[in-house]
């Protein structure tokens, strides 16, 4: 697995696909979470991109871009594109 985390998003690329998330307003930090085994019916081990932040009780605007590709066997190419995906 290849992963990239920066200040505004996170992306993970495995043999069975790529997923990523980017915060469009720059107020949340990207992270990768590895859920417990067998929480996915198709794969025993998965990784999920997510955001974390602390917000005060008031009105907030949140905007995200989510990327996913189920391309099997193309993870080297997809990982090379991680910078391009997170840049936009």
C-alpha positions in Angstrom: 0.0 0.0 0.0 1.1 3.5 -0.8 -0.3 6.5 1.1 0.1 10.2 1.2 -1.1 12.6 3.9 -0.8 16.4 3.7 -2.3 19.4 5.5 -5.5 19.3 3.4 -6.1 15.7 2.6 -5.2 12.0 2.5 -5.0 9.4 -0.2 -4.4 5.6 -0.1 -3.6 3.3 -3.0 -3.7 -0.5 -2.8 -3.7 -3.4 -5.2 -7.5 -3.2 -5.4 -8.0 0.6 -5.8 -7.4 4.1 -4.7 -9.4 6.4 -2.4 -8.7 10.0 -1.4 -10.3 13.0 0.3 -9.4 16.7 0.2 -10.6 19.6 2.3 -11.5 22.4 -0.1 -11.6 25.1 2.6 -8.4 24.1 4.4 -9.7 23.9 7.9 -9.4 20.1 8.5 -6.5 17.7 8.7 -6.4 14.6 6.5 -5.8 11.2 8.2 -5.9 7.5 7.3 -7.8 5.1 9.4 -7.4 1.3 9.4 -10.6 -0.2 10.6 -10.7 -3.6 12.4 -10.3 -6.7 10.2 -13.4 -7.9 8.4 -15.4 -4.7 8.6 -15.5 -4.8 4.8 -17.3 -7.7 3.0 -15.0 -7.7 0.0 -11.5 -7.2 1.6 -10.3 -8.3 5.1 -8.2 -5.1 5.6 -9.2 -1.7 4.4 -8.0 1.9 4.8 -10.3 4.9 4.9 -9.3 8.6 4.4 -11.0 11.0 6.8 -10.7 14.5 8.3 -10.2 15.6 11.9 -10.7 19.0 13.4 -12.0 20.8 16.5 -14.9 23.2 15.9 -16.5 25.6 18.3 -20.3 25.5 18.7 -21.3 27.9 15.9 -22.1 27.8 12.2 -19.3 26.3 10.0 -19.0 25.7 6.3 -17.3 22.4 5.3 -16.5 21.3 1.8 -14.8 18.2 0.6 -13.7 16.5 -2.6 -13.7 12.7 -2.6 -11.9 10.5 -5.1 -12.2 6.8 -5.6 -11.0 4.3 -8.3 -11.5 0.5 -8.2 -8.8 -0.2 -10.7 -7.2 -3.5 -9.8 -3.5 -3.8 -10.4 -3.0 -0.1 -11.2 -1.9 1.1 -7.7 1.6 2.1 -8.8 0.2 4.5 -11.4 -2.4 5.8 -9.1 0.1 6.4 -6.3 2.2 8.4 -8.7 -0.8 10.6 -9.3 -1.4 11.3 -5.6 0.2 14.8 -5.7 -1.9 15.7 -8.7 -5.1 14.5 -7.1 -4.5 16.4 -3.8 -3.2 19.5 -5.6 -6.6 20.5 -7.2 
